[in-house]
Amino acid sequence: MKRKLLFQAALPLALISGPLFAQDVFELHGYMRAGVGRSSNGGEQVSFVLPNTGDSPTAGPGYRLGNESDNYLELAMDVRAFDKGGTTFKLHFRPSFRQYYATRDASSDAGGNVDHSMLSNANQQVWLREGWGEATGIFGKTGPFKDATLWAGRRFYMRQDLHIRDQWYWNNSGDGVGIENIDLGFGKLHYAFIQHDTGNVDTGWGTGHWPGTPQVDQYNRQGTVIGSHDLRLSDINLWSGGTLTVGAQYNDARSKASVENPSNSNSGTQFSLLYNQSGVLGGDNKVYITHGNGSTFWNWYNPDVRTDHKWVEAMDIFYIKPIANLEMQGTVIYRNQTTPDADKTNADGSADTWASQKWISIGVRPTYFFTKNFSVAYEIGRDQLKFSSEAENRHLLKQTLALQWSPQASFWSRPVIRLFVTKASWNKEANRWGPVDAGQFSGAKDSAGNPLTSGLTFGAQIEAWW
């Protein structure tokens, strides 16, 4: 009798939701990393990063193996809300959670509201990184719009990733609306309007600030929004295995009358090209070239920060399997950044230390598989910045050796559990914009009374995506 009552109670819900569940409407994907680490001179593990190379606008902790000092989780939920007759509506949600080693405290409010400010704090951070919907099959069954998708909401927009640096090098994400996959025959056309975050939360990597700390609105940004028009043409087939994507972006700054001033006028343009060649030594090779100015320098991170920068950047990324059991990813990056009047002072007469700068980065992570499940990875990366106003360059060399256990003998196999040791060395000029090691080592002195310019960390980490 009890079973019959339960069945009768559940039947209406099953009749409503049955067609949806029968079509596998819900999928759960995600990414996570978590671990524990120490520094050789005591205290928590720190990340080694040269400011303006591994933090904004490129994001990430520089060369990341054995160099990440946070617990981080993304849950990506995809819902097929409607699928019938060739018409599909899908919803996407991605809440994210972060806790930094330096403020390890599981007892704190996971919502980031321990001070009742309703803001993320230095200990734990929670975001809704994505919340958007899309519709396909709404423009007819023939013609270039047959497979086009209309979307709206907050999303990661066509991001391009350099894994070993956790660097999203082409990243115009935010809140927006757009249409994509318009089939032109020789390629696919995409347009998006993206309105960016106000950027008043500190990103934190290696800058000496607590990551996630709400910042004072020093740029008078509350009344200014940056909207970007993003036009891309992708899937241009050149030859066997060779494809091309080109893009143009224009950022438009708008301020309400009460806060309007010249410093809020922060427009920008950017032109990008991405060439991908598959079938290279069992992997692929990507070449990315971009030229831009103004607020496009920061894109998703802090586009409302006033800047007159102009820059050109070229990047090569390869993933190869040169011999049996050996896989690797590597990169070479060059960026030349200037201001319009590189040899002049600012309008207020102060020295313009941003006159020009060149960033060169070279790194590689070879991984050798001794068994199906066990591998050894070695990562070495060097970043160098040279400012025209400084006699010496700033540089950081970081190396990591890691023992790894994963389900398959593949560079991309996850989950992976690692035991690692990391060594970094830098020159004293590298600390001009804050300590490259959060002050863990450079805050100490050697026997001659000079700040330390090297450090060692070790620890364990699990990283997974699914």
N, C-alpha and C positions, 0 to 999 in steps of 0.2 A: 504494500500500500504506500509506504514511504517513497519507494522508487517511482511509483506512478505519479505521485504529487510533484516530485522533483522534475520529472519529465514534462509534466504539464506546465510547470512554472518556467522551464527553460525553453519550451517550444516557441513562444512568440519572439524571443530574442534570436533564436536560431533562424527563424523564418526571415527576420529582418537582415541579419548579418551573414547568413549562409552564403548568398551569392558572392559577397565580397571575400570572405575567407576562402571560398572555393577557388578563387582566382589568385591566391597568394598575394593579397593586397599589401601586406606589411613585410618590410625587410629591415633588419637591423645591421648596420655596419659600424665601424668605429676604429679608433686609434687610441693607444695608451702607452705610456712609459712610466716607470716607477723604479726607485732604487734607493741605495744608500751609499754614501761616500765620505771620505775623510781627506783632509789635507795633511801632508807629511809633517808640517810643523804644528799640528793640532787644529781643531775646529772642523766645521763642515767642509765638504767638497765645494769648490768654487768653479765657475766657468771662466776660461781664458778667452778673451775676445778683445780685439783692437777696435775701439769706438769708430763708428762710421764705416765699418767694413762688415761686421757681423750683426750689428743691431739695426735699427731703422736707418735707412729705408729698406734694407735687404732682409731684415729679420733673422731670427735664429741666433745660436751661440757660436757662430763661426763654424769651424770644422767640428762636427758634433759628437763623433764617437768618443765616449768617455769624457764628455765635456758638457753634459746637460745636468743641471742641478735643480730639477723640479720633478714633481709627480704631476702627470697631465693625462686627462681623459677627454675624448670626444665621442659622443654617441650620435651616430647619423641614422635617423629614422626616415624611411621612405614609405609613403602610403599611396597606393593606387586607389583614389577615391571614386573614379568612374572609368570604365573601359567597356565600350560597346559600339559596335558598328564602325570601327576604325577611329573613334574619338576617345582620347584618353586624357584624364585630369589626374595629376600627381601632386602630392604635397611632400615637402622635405623639411626636416627639423634637425638641428645640431646643437644641443646644449654642450657646454665644455666646462671643465673644472680644472683648476691648477692650484698646487701648493708648492712653495719653494722650500728647499732644504733649510735655508737660513732662518726660516720661521716655522720650523717643523712643530706643529701642535694640532693633533687630531681632535682635541677637545673644543677647538674654536668653532663658531657657527659656520657651517659649510656654505651658507648663503652670503657670507661676506658682510654681515651686518652686526658684528659684535659691538660696534660703537653707535648703533642705531642711526647711522647716517644713510642707510640704504645704498651705500657705495661699496665697490670692491675695496678690499684693504690689502695690506702688505702680506698677510698670512695666507688667505685663501681667496680665490677669485672664481666667480661663476658668470658665464656669458651665454647668451643665445647667439651663437655665431652664424647660424643659418636658420631662416624661417621663410620659406618661399613656396610658390606653387607654379605649375606649368600646365599648359593645355596644348595637345597635338591633335591634328586631324580636324581642325575647326575652320580651315580655309578652303575646303573642297578636296576632291579626290584626284584632281589632275593639276598640272602646271607646276611652276617653281615653288609655290607655297604648299604643295601637297603634304610634305613632311616637316613644314616649318612649325616652330614652337613659340607660343606667346607665354611670357613669364612675368611675375612680379613678386617683390619681397626682398628680403635680405639673403644674399647668397655669396659664395665664393665663385667669382665670375671667371671661368676659363683660365684658372691659375696654372702657371708653369713652374715646376719644382726642380731644384737641384738638391737631391736627397742628402748627400754627405755634408751639406752646409745647412740643411733645413731652410733653404733660401727660395722663397717664391719670387722669382726674378721678373715675371710678368704677372702682375697682380693688381687688378683694378676692381676689387671687391667692395661691396657695400649694399646699401638699400637702393633698389632701382626697379626698372621695368625695361623689357626688351623683347626682341624677336630674333630667333636664331634658326640656322639651317635652311635658309632660303637657297634652293638649288639653282645655280646659274649655269649648270652644265660643266663648266671648267673649274668650278669651285663652289663653296658655300658661303653665303653672306650672313653677317650677324651685326645687329645694332643694339646698343644698350645705353640707357641713361642711368648713371650711378650717382647717388648723393652720399657723400662720405661722412664718416664719424667726425665729431668735433675734436677728437684726439686729446682729451684732457686727462687721460690716465697714462702714467709713466710706463713705458715698455720695459725699461729696467736693465736689460742684459749688459753687464759690465760697465755701467755708467756711474756706479757708486750710489745710486738711488735704490730705495726699496721698490721692486717691481710691483705695479698695481696701485701705487700711491696716487690718490687724486691730486692733481697739480693746481697751483694757483693759475687763474686764467690770465697769464702774463701777455698773451697775444690778443686780448680783447676779442675772443673768438665767439662768444656766446650768440652774437647777433649775425654771424657770418656763416654761410654755408657754401660748400664747394660742390658743384654738380659737373659731372663729366659726360661728354658724348663720346662713346666708344664704338668705332666702326672697324670690323675685321672681315677679311676674306681668307678662308682656310681651305684645306683639302685640295690645293692646287698640285696636281700630279705633274712632276717634271720628267722623270724617267723611272726605271725600275727601282722601287724602294725609296725614291726621293720625293718629298712633299714640302710645300711651302705655305706659310701663313704670314700675311702682312696685316698691319693694323695702324690706325690713326686715332688719336685721342685729343680732345679739347676740353680743358677744365675752365669753367665759368664761375667766378666768385660773386656772390650777391650778399649784401648787408642791408639790414634794416636801417632806416634813416637815423635813428638815435645813436648808432655806433659807427656810422659811415666815416671813414678816414682813409687817406692814401695807403696806410699799411694793410688795409683789408683787401685792396685790389690785387688779388693773387691768382691770376689766370695762368694757363700753361698749355703747351702742346707737346705731343710726343708721337714719334713715328717708330714702328717696330717691325722687325723681320725675324722669322724663325724658320730655319731650314732643318729638316730631319732626314737623315739617311739611315735606313735599316739595312741589316745584312752586313754589318761591319764586324768581322772577327766574332761572329756569333751574337752580336749585340747591335748597338746603334750609336750614331753620333749626331749631336745637335749643335747648331751654330745660331746664336742669338745676337742681333745687332739692334741697338736703339739709340735714338737721338731725341732729346727733349729739353724743355725749359720750364721754369716757374714751378707751380704747385704739383705738376705731374711727377716731380722728383720723389715726393712722399707717397702719393697715391693713397692707398687704404690707411696708411699709418697716421700721418699728420698733414693732410693736404692744405689745411688752413694756416699752417705756419708760413709766414712771409719769407719768400726766397726769390732771388733773381738768378739762380744758378742756370747755367747751360751745361750740358754734358753729352758725351758720346760714350757708349759702353759696348764692348764686344765680349762674347763669352763662348767658349767651346766646352761641351759636356759630352763625355763618352762613357759608355758602358760596354765592356768587352769580356770575352772568354778566350784568352789567347792560347791556353793549353788546358789539357784535362785537369779538372778539379780546381782551377784557378779562375776567379772572376774578380772584376774590379770596376769601380767608377772613379773618374777623375775629371778635373776641370782646370781651365786657364781663364782668368778674368782680367780685363783691362778697362778702367774707367778714367776718363779725363774730364774734369769738372772745372769750370771757370765762372767768373762773374763778367758782366758786360764791360766793365772798366777794370781790368785785372791789375793795373799798375797805379791806380788812384785810391785815395782814401774815401771813406764813407762821407755822406753829406754832412754829418755832424763833426767831421774832422778826425774821427777815430781811425785807427789802423784797420785795414780790411784783411784779416787773416785768412779769409776765404778767397783770396785773389785767384788762386788756382791750386788744384790738387790732383794728383794722379794715384790711383789705387791699382796695384797689381797683386793678384792672388793666384797661387798654384797649389793644388792639392790632389791627392790620390788615396784611395782605400782599396788595396788588394786583399782578397780573402781566399785562403786555401783550405779546401775541405779534405780532412784526413779520413773521415767516415761520412756516412749519410747524415749523421746528426752533429758531428763535432768539426769545428773549424777554428782557424786562427786568423784574426784580422789585424792589419797594421794600417794606421792612418797617419799621414804626415801632411801638414798644410802650412803655408807661409803667406802672411798678409803684410803688405808694405804700403804706406802712405807717404807721399812727398808733397809738401806745401811749398809754394814759391816764396813764401815769407819766412821759411825756416831753413837753416843751413843743413840740418841733418834730417834724414827720413825717420819715420816711425815704423817699427816692424815687430812682428810677433811670429814665432815658430812654435807650432804645437804638434806633438807626436803622441800616439796612443797605441798600445798593444793590448789586444783583447782575446780571451778564450771564449768561444761561443758554442751554444747548443741550440739547435733549431730542428724543426720537423723534417726538412728536406735539405739536400746539398745544393742550395741556391742562395745567391747574394740577397734575393728578395724574400726568402722564406721567413715567415713570422708565425708564431711568437719566437723570440730569441732571448736567451738568458746569457748575460755576459759577466765575466770577471775582467776588470781592466786596470791598467795603470797608465797615467797620463803625465807627460813632462812638457813644460812650456818654458820658453826663454824669450826675453824681449829687451829692448834698449830703454834707457830712462826717458827718451822723448815719447815713447809709446803711452806714457801716463799723463800727457798734457791735458787730455779731456776726461780725466778720471782714471783710476787704476784699472789696468787690464785684468786684474785678478781680484777685484772687489776689495783690494787692500790686504788680502790674506798674507801675501808674501812681501809685496812692495812696501807695506807699512812697517816691515822689520828692517834691521840694519845688518850688514855684514861686519867682519872683524875690523874693516877700515872705516866703518861708520857710514857707508853708502847704502842706499835702499837696495834691497835684493832685486835682481832682474831675472829670476828663474823660480820655478815652483813645481811641485810634484803632488799629484792627487791619485787616489785609488778607490775602487769601490765595485759595486755590482749593480746591474740594471736588467730589467725586463722591458722589452719593447714589442708591441704587437699591433697588427691591423687585421681586420677581418671584414 
